[in-house]
């Protein structure tokens, strides 16, 4: 979302750009989910290991899985926030238009 300003300096939210940003974020989240799925074979391999190597691998796999989940959660938050901002600006625009119409 570019958050551009119009000629009068007012912030302009381009809904199409916001939807494009949401699409990109959702694509990124799907890539994170794919990455999580790629960890499964490594987990299976780690089950055949013993000792410190197994512990270290499982620890790293758990950390990576947790990080991927956290990033997915951030994607969800970002999408919700963008949708909230667009809805809020639409509400403000409607209120402004109603007031402007009442003045004329």
C-alpha positions in Angstrom: 0.0 0.0 0.0 1.6 3.2 -1.1 -0.2 5.6 1.3 0.1 8.4 -1.2 -1.2 11.9 -0.6 -3.4 13.8 -3.0 -2.9 17.4 -4.2 -4.4 18.8 -1.0 -2.1 16.6 1.1 -4.8 14.2 2.2 -3.8 10.6 2.5 -5.3 8.4 -0.3 -5.7 4.7 0.2 -5.9 2.8 -3.1 -8.1 -0.1 -2.4 -6.8 -2.0 -5.5 -3.2 -1.6 -4.3 -4.3 -2.8 -0.8 -5.8 -5.9 -2.3 -2.7 -6.5 -4.3 -0.6 -6.2 -1.1 -3.0 -8.7 0.6 -2.6 -11.1 -2.3 1.2 -10.8 -2.0 1.1 -11.4 1.7 -1.2 -14.4 1.3 1.2 -15.8 -1.3 4.1 -15.4 1.1 2.1 -17.2 3.8 1.5 -20.1 1.5 5.2 -20.3 0.8 5.8 -20.4 4.6 3.3 -23.2 4.8 5.1 -25.1 2.0 8.4 -24.6 3.9 6.9 -26.1 7.0 5.8 -29.1 5.0 9.4 -29.5 3.8 10.5 -30.0 7.4 8.6 -33.2 7.7 11.1 -35.4 6.0 13.9 -33.9 8.1 11.9 -34.7 11.2 11.5 -38.3 10.1 15.2 -38.5 9.4 16.0 -37.1 12.9 14.0 -39.9 14.5 16.6 -42.4 13.1 19.5 -40.5 14.7 20.8 -40.8 18.2 22.6 -38.6 20.7 23.7 -35.0 20.5 23.2 -34.8 16.7 19.6 -35.9 17.0 18.9 -33.4 19.9 20.6 -30.6 17.9 18.7 -31.3 14.7 15.3 -31.6 16.6 16.0 -28.4 18.4 16.8 -26.5 15.2 13.8 -28.0 13.4 11.5 -27.0 16.3 12.9 -23.4 16.1 12.5 -23.2 12.4 8.9 -24.5 12.6 8.1 -22.0 15.4 9.6 -19.1 13.3 7.6 -20.1 10.2 4.5 -20.2 12.3 5.3 -16.8 13.8 5.8 -15.3 10.3 2.5 -16.9 9.2 0.8 -15.2 12.2 2.4 -11.9 11.2 1.0 -12.3 7.7 -2.4 -12.9 9.1 -2.1 -9.8 11.3 -0.9 -7.7 8.3 -3.9 -8.8 6.2 -6.3 -8.0 9.0 -4.7 -4.6 9.6 -4.7 -3.6 5.9 -8.4 -4.6 5.7 -9.1 -2.6 8.9 -7.3 0.5 7.5 -9.1 0.3 4.2 -12.5 -0.1 5.9 -11.7 2.8 8.3 -10.8 5.1 5.4 -14.0 4.1 3.5 -16.0 5.0 6.7 -14.2 8.4 7.0 -14.8 9.1 3.3 -18.6 8.3 3.6 -18.9 10.6 6.7 -17.0 13.3 4.9 -19.1 12.9 1.8 -22.3 13.1 3.9 -21.1 16.2 5.6 -20.1 17.8 2.3 -23.5 17.0 0.8 -25.2 18.5 3.8 -23.2 21.8 3.3 -24.2 22.2 -0.3 
